[in-house]
Amino acid sequence: MKGVILAGGSGTRLYPATKVVNKHLLPIYNKPMIYYPLSVLMLMGIREIVIVTNPQDIPAFKELLGDGSNLGLEIEYASQDEPRGLAHGLIVAENFVRDDMVCLILGDNIFFGHGLPALLREARREVEENGGAHVLGYFVKDPERFGVVEFDSEGRVLSIEEKPQKPKSNFAVVGLYIYDNNVINIAKSVKPSWRGELEITSVNQVYLERGKLKVKLLGRGFAWFDAGTHDSFLEASEFVATVERKAGLMIGCIEEIAYRNGWMTKEALRKIAESLAKSDYGKYLLRLVKGEV
């Protein structure tokens, strides 16, 4: 399975902060926003990843992450000339995905919770073995802002709607989607919405019509943030800061995940840590090298 991170768009909801910089490069507390979705894919065991972003932003992402080889990854970059919807991002990644299955994650979505890696790895396994699509649902107080999923009394998915005026539930579909290889052709087949975009909800509706859509609900033990507004951006940063200060462990530390996954050596980790030694991030990595974390 391959990973696709959507990190394009104009970021107008965060203006003027994003007028000259891609929002996914802005820090959520102590690390770039892009680290968080990247870390989720790594926790799922996904090592081949493409970052879909604006053509003018590719050099900055390359400067930050390179080809991923220092983390045991293979990172590529694909250009999306203009924001035409999440499903369009899949089409842009077609040459990268080829005949593989895919996990699509939004670059401004942050996930946290005990058992999250196991839940996602199980979803990955089910799609790899049985095909179809798995998406995540999360209870929200303002479902009209999201894609909303409706269930019957036995938990089966009845419908999924994009930003409905009268939501049929409070469960939003969050920004992580696991698909079989049919997803590229499905994305190509959907029609633009009234916004002129290829909606990911339209893709999910096709899987639902085929009886191939499953929704895994994230319960109260999980946290999810869509860091696309100033308030949610700040909220996510405060959450990460609080958890890290209390626990003494980092969220979204890509070097730690690579090291614990066995994708990089202790010596490689030490070199990165020493290059960042003046920062708390580098000091954390040095503690990791010494076995103190």
C-alpha positions as CSV (number, residue, x, y, z in Angstrom):
1,M,0.0,0.0,0.0
2,K,1.2,3.5,-0.9
3,G,0.5,6.8,0.9
4,V,-0.7,10.0,-0.6
5,I,-0.5,13.3,1.4
6,L,-2.6,16.2,0.0
7,A,-0.7,19.3,0.9
8,G,-1.8,21.8,-1.8
9,G,-4.4,24.5,-1.8
10,S,-4.2,28.2,-1.2
11,G,-4.7,28.2,2.5
12,T,-7.0,31.3,2.3
13,R,-8.7,30.5,5.7
14,L,-5.3,31.1,7.4
15,Y,-4.5,34.4,5.6
16,P,-2.3,36.4,6.0
17,A,-0.1,33.7,7.6
18,T,-0.2,31.6,4.5
19,K,0.1,34.3,1.9
20,V,3.7,33.5,1.2
21,V,4.1,30.0,2.7
22,N,2.3,26.7,2.3
23,K,0.2,26.1,5.5
24,H,1.5,22.5,5.8
25,L,5.0,23.9,6.5
26,L,3.8,26.0,9.4
27,P,4.5,24.7,12.8
28,I,2.0,22.8,15.0
29,Y,3.7,23.5,18.3
30,N,7.3,22.3,17.7
31,K,7.3,20.7,14.2
32,P,6.0,21.3,10.7
33,M,2.3,20.4,10.2
34,I,3.3,17.9,7.5
35,Y,5.1,15.8,10.0
36,Y,1.8,14.7,11.6
37,P,0.1,13.1,8.6
38,L,3.5,11.7,7.5
39,S,3.9,10.1,10.9
40,V,0.4,8.5,10.7
41,L,1.4,6.8,7.4
42,M,4.6,5.6,8.9
43,L,2.8,4.2,11.9
44,M,0.7,2.2,9.4
45,G,3.9,0.7,8.0
46,I,3.7,2.7,4.7
47,R,7.0,3.6,3.3
48,E,6.3,4.7,-0.3
49,I,4.7,8.2,-0.1
50,V,3.9,11.0,-2.5
51,I,3.2,14.6,-1.4
52,V,0.7,16.3,-3.7
53,T,1.2,20.1,-3.5
54,N,1.4,23.3,-5.4
55,P,4.3,23.5,-8.0
56,Q,5.9,26.5,-6.3
57,D,6.0,24.8,-3.0
58,I,7.7,21.5,-4.0
59,P,11.2,22.9,-3.5
60,A,10.4,23.8,0.1
61,F,9.0,20.3,0.8
62,K,12.1,18.8,-0.8
63,E,14.3,21.0,1.4
64,L,12.5,19.7,4.5
65,L,12.1,16.0,3.7
66,G,14.3,15.2,0.7
67,D,13.6,11.8,-0.8
68,G,12.9,10.3,2.6
69,S,15.8,7.9,2.4
70,N,17.2,9.1,5.8
71,L,14.0,7.9,7.3
72,G,13.9,4.6,5.4
73,L,11.1,6.0,3.1
74,E,10.7,6.7,-0.6
75,I,9.1,10.2,-0.9
76,E,8.1,11.6,-4.2
77,Y,6.3,14.9,-5.1
78,A,3.5,15.6,-7.5
79,S,2.3,19.0,-8.7
80,Q,-1.4,20.0,-8.5
81,D,-1.6,23.2,-10.5
82,E,-4.8,24.4,-8.9
83,P,-7.1,23.1,-6.1
84,R,-9.8,21.0,-7.8
85,G,-10.9,18.8,-5.0
86,L,-9.5,16.0,-2.9
87,A,-10.5,13.4,-5.5
88,H,-8.5,15.3,-8.1
89,G,-5.4,14.8,-5.8
90,L,-5.8,11.1,-6.3
91,I,-5.8,11.5,-10.1
92,V,-2.6,13.6,-9.8
93,A,-1.0,10.8,-7.9
94,E,-2.0,8.1,-10.5
95,N,1.5,7.5,-11.9
96,F,2.8,7.0,-8.4
97,V,0.0,4.7,-7.2
98,R,-0.1,2.6,-10.4
99,D,-1.6,-0.8,-9.5
100,D,-1.3,-0.5,-5.7
101,M,-3.7,0.3,-3.0
102,V,-3.6,3.7,-1.4
103,C,-4.0,5.5,1.9
104,L,-5.0,9.1,1.3
105,I,-4.5,11.6,4.2
106,L,-5.0,15.3,4.3
107,G,-2.0,17.3,5.2
108,D,-3.8,19.5,7.7
109,N,-5.4,16.7,9.7
110,I,-3.9,15.6,13.0
111,F,-4.8,12.3,14.7
112,F,-3.9,11.1,18.2
113,G,-5.1,8.3,20.4
114,H,-4.0,5.1,22.1
115,G,-4.5,2.2,19.8
116,L,-4.7,4.3,16.6
117,P,-1.8,2.5,14.8
118,A,-3.4,-0.9,15.5
119,L,-6.8,0.4,14.3
120,L,-5.3,1.8,11.1
121,R,-3.2,-1.3,10.4
122,E,-6.3,-3.4,10.8
123,A,-8.2,-1.3,8.3
124,R,-5.3,-1.5,5.9
125,R,-5.2,-5.3,6.2
126,E,-9.0,-5.6,5.6
127,V,-8.7,-3.5,2.4
128,E,-5.7,-5.4,1.2
129,E,-7.4,-8.7,1.7
130,N,-11.0,-7.8,0.7
131,G,-10.8,-4.6,-1.3
132,G,-13.2,-1.7,-1.0
133,A,-12.7,1.4,1.1
134,H,-12.4,2.2,4.8
135,V,-12.9,5.7,6.1
136,L,-12.9,7.1,9.7
137,G,-15.8,8.8,11.4
138,Y,-15.6,11.2,14.4
139,F,-18.4,12.8,16.4
140,V,-18.5,16.6,15.9
141,K,-20.9,19.3,17.1
142,D,-20.9,21.1,13.7
143,P,-21.4,18.3,11.1
144,E,-22.6,20.7,8.4
145,R,-19.0,21.6,7.9
146,F,-18.0,18.1,6.8
147,G,-18.9,15.0,4.9
148,V,-21.5,13.3,7.1
149,V,-22.1,9.6,7.4
150,E,-25.5,8.1,8.4
151,F,-25.8,4.6,10.1
152,D,-28.7,2.3,10.6
153,S,-29.5,0.7,14.0
154,E,-26.9,-2.1,13.3
155,G,-24.1,0.3,12.4
156,R,-24.3,-0.2,8.7
157,V,-23.6,2.9,6.5
158,L,-26.8,4.2,4.9
159,S,-25.6,7.4,3.3
160,I,-22.8,9.9,3.1
161,E,-23.3,13.5,2.2
162,E,-20.9,16.5,1.7
163,K,-21.6,19.5,3.9
164,P,-25.4,18.9,4.2
165,Q,-27.6,21.7,5.4
166,K,-29.6,19.2,7.5
167,P,-27.1,16.6,8.7
168,K,-28.5,13.1,9.3
169,S,-25.9,12.5,12.1
170,N,-23.1,14.1,14.0
171,F,-20.5,11.8,12.6
172,A,-18.0,13.5,10.2
173,V,-15.8,11.6,7.8
174,V,-12.3,12.8,8.7
175,G,-9.3,13.2,6.5
176,L,-7.9,9.7,6.2
177,Y,-9.2,7.2,3.6
178,I,-8.0,3.7,2.7
179,Y,-8.8,2.5,-0.8
180,D,-8.3,-0.5,-3.1
181,N,-6.8,0.2,-6.6
182,N,-10.3,1.0,-8.1
183,V,-10.1,4.4,-6.5
184,I,-8.3,6.1,-9.4
185,N,-10.8,5.1,-12.0
186,I,-13.6,6.0,-9.6
187,A,-12.1,9.4,-9.0
188,K,-11.9,10.0,-12.8
189,S,-15.6,9.0,-13.1
190,V,-17.1,11.4,-10.6
191,K,-18.6,14.7,-11.7
192,P,-17.6,18.1,-10.3
193,S,-19.8,19.4,-7.4
194,W,-21.5,22.7,-7.4
195,R,-18.2,24.1,-6.1
196,G,-16.5,22.9,-9.3
197,E,-14.5,20.3,-7.4
198,L,-14.1,16.6,-7.5
199,E,-15.3,15.7,-4.0
200,I,-13.9,12.8,-2.0
201,T,-17.4,12.2,-0.8
202,S,-18.5,11.4,-4.3
203,V,-15.8,8.7,-4.4
204,N,-17.0,7.3,-1.1
205,Q,-20.6,7.3,-2.4
206,V,-19.5,5.1,-5.3
207,Y,-18.0,2.6,-2.9
208,L,-21.2,2.8,-0.8
209,E,-23.3,2.0,-3.8
210,R,-21.2,-1.0,-4.5
211,G,-21.5,-2.2,-0.9
212,K,-17.8,-1.7,-0.4
213,L,-17.6,1.2,2.1
214,K,-16.8,0.6,5.7
215,V,-16.6,3.3,8.4
216,K,-14.5,2.9,11.5
217,L,-15.5,5.3,14.3
218,L,-13.0,7.0,16.5
219,G,-14.3,7.0,20.0
220,R,-13.8,9.4,22.9
221,G,-10.2,8.2,23.5
222,F,-9.1,9.7,20.2
223,A,-8.4,13.3,19.2
224,W,-8.8,14.7,15.7
225,F,-8.0,18.2,14.4
226,D,-8.6,19.8,11.1
227,A,-6.0,22.6,11.4
228,G,-7.4,24.7,8.6
229,T,-8.6,27.8,10.6
230,H,-6.8,30.0,13.0
231,D,-8.7,28.6,16.0
232,S,-8.3,25.0,15.1
233,F,-4.6,25.6,14.3
234,L,-4.1,27.1,17.8
235,E,-6.2,24.3,19.4
236,A,-4.1,21.6,17.7
237,S,-0.9,23.3,18.8
238,E,-2.1,23.6,22.4
239,F,-3.2,20.0,22.5
240,V,0.2,18.7,21.2
241,A,2.1,21.0,23.6
242,T,0.0,19.8,26.6
243,V,0.4,16.1,25.8
244,E,4.1,16.3,25.2
245,R,4.8,18.3,28.3
246,K,2.8,16.0,30.5
247,A,4.0,12.7,29.0
248,G,7.5,13.7,28.0
249,L,6.9,11.9,24.7
250,M,6.5,13.5,21.3
251,I,3.6,13.3,18.9
252,G,4.4,13.0,15.2
253,C,8.2,12.6,15.6
254,I,9.1,11.0,12.3
255,E,12.7,10.1,13.2
256,E,11.5,8.3,16.3
257,I,8.9,6.3,14.3
258,A,11.5,5.4,11.7
259,Y,14.0,4.3,14.4
260,R,11.4,2.2,16.3
261,N,10.2,0.7,13.0
262,G,13.8,-0.5,12.3
263,W,14.0,1.7,9.2
264,M,17.0,3.7,10.4
265,T,20.1,2.9,12.5
266,K,21.0,4.4,15.9
267,E,24.0,6.0,14.3
268,A,21.8,7.7,11.6
269,L,19.5,8.9,14.3
270,R,22.4,10.2,16.3
271,K,23.6,12.3,13.3
272,I,20.2,13.9,12.9
273,A,19.9,14.5,16.6
274,E,23.3,16.2,16.8
275,S,22.5,18.5,13.9
276,L,19.4,19.6,15.8
277,A,21.0,19.6,19.3
278,K,20.2,23.3,20.1
279,S,16.5,22.6,19.9
280,D,14.2,20.7,22.2
281,Y,13.4,18.5,19.3
282,G,17.0,17.5,18.8
283,K,17.5,17.0,22.6
284,Y,14.5,14.6,22.5
285,L,16.2,12.6,19.7
286,L,19.4,12.5,21.7
287,R,17.5,11.1,24.7
288,L,16.0,8.5,22.3
289,V,19.6,7.5,21.2
290,K,20.6,7.0,24.8
291,G,17.5,4.9,25.5
292,E,16.0,7.4,27.9
293,V,12.7,7.7,26.0
